[in-house]
Amino acid sequence: MSQAADFLAIAHRLADAARAVILPHYRSGLAIDDKADASPVTLADRAAEQAMRAILAAELPEHGIVGEEFGNHGEDAEWVWVLDPIDGTKSFIVGRPSFCTLIGLLHHGIPVLGLIDQAVLAERWIGVLGQASTFNGQPLRTSTATSLAAARLGSTGPQYLPGQAGERFQALAAACRFTVWGGDAYQYALLASGGYELVVESGLKLHDFAALVPVVLGAGGMMTDWQGRALDRDSAGQVLVAATPELHAAAMAYL
């Protein structure tokens, strides 16, 4: 059986293709459409996903694809690529360089390869299950903090943590050093690099988290649902990411 690392070269090709499409549209004033769920989408989102899908169709037609903009194809295949061309479309629209292209690869539903690419800053995080993660080719490592009082906590926005989920998050936040809102997938990349100690979110979809799991795990962190279960294609979307096992256990007690 091929190993996930065998597909790393094509993951880089996908990210390069997405970059080439996205960068000319950055801060260009391009038109914005609203999807059925009222979330914004742009030509750049759609064209970047189409560019990646074209490569996969030509190179790995037996692989499945789960994409944010153009749906699923062969999602029950042994190997399935999970594509989010622009995670953080709102940041992209306003010209903030914290959006990311997310490229994940599932093997029998388990995330085994992940790539996080920030096109404007030319930043790329790579994770392969069982290997050390890298940032622009160099090894990286999560923070070694073990106390909530020292933990920098991140989440995309309070509007994504309604009701009881928000109450639990606020209790956790009160125990942490401080909270930074915003950043979407970029905050997970920064946690892998030691910038955050905790990221907590609710309501994520597979394309939001599949690429992140191998990067976080390969940097020494933990990434599970709020009950401590490993994330896979069937996970509900409540995500807890921690730099150390001690912080993971402490945060889970609140969630």
C-alpha positions in Angstrom: 0.0 0.0 0.0 1.3 3.4 -0.9 2.1 5.6 2.1 0.8 9.1 2.6 4.3 10.6 2.0 4.2 9.2 -1.5 1.5 11.9 -2.3 3.4 14.8 -0.8 4.8 16.0 -4.2 1.3 16.2 -5.6 0.1 18.1 -2.5 2.7 20.7 -3.2 1.6 20.9 -6.8 -2.0 21.5 -5.7 -0.9 24.2 -3.4 1.3 25.9 -6.0 -1.6 25.8 -8.5 -4.0 27.4 -5.9 -1.4 30.1 -5.1 -1.1 31.0 -8.8 -4.8 31.5 -9.1 -5.4 33.3 -5.8 -2.6 35.8 -5.7 -3.7 37.9 -8.7 -7.1 38.4 -7.0 -5.7 39.4 -3.6 -6.7 43.0 -2.8 -8.2 43.3 -6.3 -11.7 44.3 -5.4 -13.2 41.2 -7.0 -16.9 40.5 -6.8 -18.4 38.6 -3.8 -21.2 36.2 -3.9 -23.2 34.7 -1.1 -23.7 30.9 -0.9 -26.9 29.2 0.4 -25.6 29.4 4.0 -24.9 33.1 3.6 -21.2 32.7 3.7 -19.2 34.6 1.1 -17.4 33.1 -1.9 -15.3 34.6 -4.7 -14.0 33.8 -8.1 -10.7 33.0 -6.5 -12.2 30.3 -4.2 -13.9 28.6 -7.2 -11.0 28.9 -9.6 -8.4 27.7 -7.1 -10.5 24.6 -6.3 -11.0 23.9 -10.0 -7.3 24.1 -10.6 -6.6 21.6 -7.9 -9.4 19.3 -9.1 -8.0 19.3 -12.6 -4.6 18.1 -11.4 -6.2 15.3 -9.3 -8.4 14.2 -12.2 -5.4 13.9 -14.5 -3.0 12.4 -12.0 -5.0 10.4 -9.5 -8.4 9.7 -11.1 -9.0 6.7 -8.7 -8.9 9.0 -5.7 -11.9 10.7 -4.2 -12.4 14.4 -3.6 -14.3 16.4 -1.0 -14.3 20.1 -1.9 -15.9 23.1 -0.3 -17.0 24.7 -3.5 -17.8 21.9 -5.9 -18.9 19.0 -3.7 -17.8 15.4 -3.4 -16.7 12.8 -5.9 -15.8 9.3 -4.9 -15.8 10.1 -1.2 -15.9 6.4 -0.3 -12.5 5.7 -2.1 -9.5 4.4 -0.2 -7.7 7.7 -0.6 -9.8 11.0 -0.6 -8.4 14.5 -1.0 -10.1 17.2 1.1 -9.8 20.7 -0.4 -10.6 24.1 1.0 -9.2 26.6 -1.6 -9.6 29.7 0.7 -10.2 29.0 4.4 -10.9 32.5 5.7 -12.7 34.0 2.7 -13.7 37.0 4.7 -10.1 37.7 5.6 -9.2 37.3 1.9 -11.9 39.7 0.9 -10.8 42.5 3.3 -7.2 42.0 2.3 -5.9 40.4 5.5 -3.2 37.8 4.8 -4.4 35.2 7.3 -6.5 33.1 4.9 -5.1 29.7 4.0 -5.4 27.0 1.3 -6.1 23.7 3.0 -5.2 20.4 1.3 -5.9 17.2 3.3 -5.6 13.5 2.4 -7.7 10.8 4.0 -6.9 7.1 4.0 -9.9 5.1 4.9 -11.4 8.2 6.4 -8.4 9.1 8.6 -6.4 12.3 7.9 -2.9 11.2 7.1 -1.5 14.2 5.2 -2.1 17.9 5.5 -0.8 21.0 3.9 -1.6 24.6 5.1 -0.6 27.3 2.6 -0.6 31.1 3.1 -0.1 32.4 -0.4 0.6 36.1 0.3 3.3 35.4 2.9 4.7 32.3 1.1 4.2 30.2 4.2 3.6 26.5 4.0 3.1 23.9 6.8 3.3 20.2 6.0 2.2 17.3 8.1 2.4 13.6 7.4 1.0 11.1 9.9 3.9 9.5 11.8 6.4 12.2 10.7 7.6 15.5 12.1 5.8 18.5 10.7 7.6 21.3 8.9 7.2 25.0 8.2 8.8 26.0 4.9 10.9 22.9 5.0 12.2 23.4 8.6 11.1 21.3 11.6 8.6 23.0 14.0 7.4 22.3 17.5 4.4 23.3 19.6 4.8 25.3 22.8 5.8 23.3 25.9 3.4 25.2 28.2 1.4 23.0 30.6 -0.6 25.5 32.6 -3.9 27.1 31.5 -2.8 30.3 33.1 0.0 30.5 30.6 -2.1 29.5 27.6 -2.9 31.7 24.6 -6.3 30.6 23.4 -7.7 31.1 19.9 -11.0 30.7 18.2 -12.5 32.2 15.0 -15.4 34.1 16.6 -18.0 33.9 19.4 -20.8 33.7 16.8 -19.6 30.1 16.1 -19.9 29.1 19.7 -23.6 29.5 20.5 -25.5 28.5 23.7 -23.8 26.0 26.0 -20.8 25.7 23.8 -20.1 29.4 24.2 -20.6 29.2 28.0 -18.1 26.4 28.2 -15.7 28.3 26.0 -16.0 31.4 28.1 -15.3 29.5 31.3 -12.1 28.1 29.7 -11.1 31.5 28.4 -11.3 32.9 31.9 -8.7 30.4 33.0 -6.3 31.2 30.1 -3.8 33.9 29.7 -5.7 35.7 26.9 -7.9 35.0 23.9 -7.3 36.0 20.3 -10.3 35.9 18.0 -10.1 35.4 14.3 -7.7 33.6 12.0 -9.6 30.5 10.9 -7.1 27.8 9.9 -4.1 30.1 10.3 -4.4 29.9 14.1 -3.9 26.1 13.9 -0.7 26.6 11.8 0.5 29.1 14.4 -0.2 26.7 17.2 1.9 24.1 15.5 4.7 26.7 15.3 4.4 27.6 19.0 2.3 30.8 18.8 -0.9 29.6 20.4 -1.3 26.9 23.1 -5.0 26.2 22.6 -7.5 26.5 19.8 -11.2 25.6 20.4 -13.9 25.7 17.8 -17.4 24.3 17.1 -19.3 23.7 13.9 -16.4 22.9 11.7 -16.8 20.8 8.5 -14.4 18.2 7.2 -12.8 20.6 4.7 -12.1 22.9 7.7 -10.1 20.5 9.7 -8.8 17.5 7.7 -5.6 19.2 6.6 -4.9 20.5 10.0 -4.8 17.2 11.9 -1.5 15.8 10.6 0.2 19.2 10.9 -0.7 19.6 14.6 0.1 16.0 15.5 3.4 16.0 13.7 4.4 19.2 15.6 3.8 17.5 19.0 0.3 18.8 19.7 -3.1 17.1 20.2 -6.2 17.6 18.1 -9.4 15.9 19.0 -13.1 16.5 19.4 -14.4 17.9 22.7 -14.8 14.4 24.1 -11.2 13.5 23.3 -11.8 11.3 20.3 -9.6 11.4 17.3 -10.9 13.3 14.3 -12.0 11.6 11.1 -14.4 12.1 8.2 -17.4 11.4 10.5 -16.4 13.9 13.3 -19.1 16.4 14.3 -17.0 19.5 14.1 -16.3 20.4 17.7 -12.5 20.7 17.8 -10.0 21.0 20.6 -6.3 21.6 19.8 -3.7 21.8 22.5 0.1 22.2 22.5 0.6 19.6 25.2 -1.3 16.7 26.7 -1.5 18.5 30.0 -3.3 21.5 28.4 -5.5 19.2 26.4 -6.7 17.4 29.6 -7.2 20.8 31.4 -9.2 22.3 28.6 -11.3 19.2 28.1 -12.4 19.4 31.8 -14.2 22.7 30.8 -15.6 21.5 27.5 
